[in-house]
Amino acid sequence: MNVSKNTIVFIVSIAAGLVLGIIGGPAIILLPWALVSLVIGVFSVGNKSAIINGSVFGFAAAFMFMISGYAGQAAIVTRLLPFAILGLVGAIYGLVFSFVGNVIYRRIRREK
């Protein structure tokens, strides 16, 4: 079985998002999320892959962060849709940084 580099980066993006989402913490956690997104962009093959992988990472991190930190009285099932909507903000965050990482990496590689 031949697994492509993009598939591996996609799976790692999901795993990293889940782990960093669970770790959570104060607003300073956005810095490691940005760095991981940049690295995902570096390892993604092409802009489209960087956008997809970064989005998946950002959504997974934001969604898991909200679920793991939920301590409300309402059943968590009632919170999944609002968390998913807020997860889209995380997806945009991951998309932007991953895209930037991919563009910077390709420009550096081209100059060599």
Sequence and secondary structure as in RCSB ss.txt:
>XXXX:A:sequence
MNVSKNTIVFIVSIAAGLVLGIIGGPAIILLPWALVSLVIGVFSVGNKSAIINGSVFGFAAAFMFMISGYAGQAA
IVTRLLPFAILGLVGAIYGLVFSFVGNVIYRRIRREK
>XXXX:A:secstr
    HHHHHHHHHHHHHHHHHHH  SGGGHHHHHHHHHHHHHHSSSHHHHHHHHHHHHHHHHHHHHHHT   SS 
GGGGHHHHHHHHHHHHHHHHHHHHHHHHHHHHHHHH 
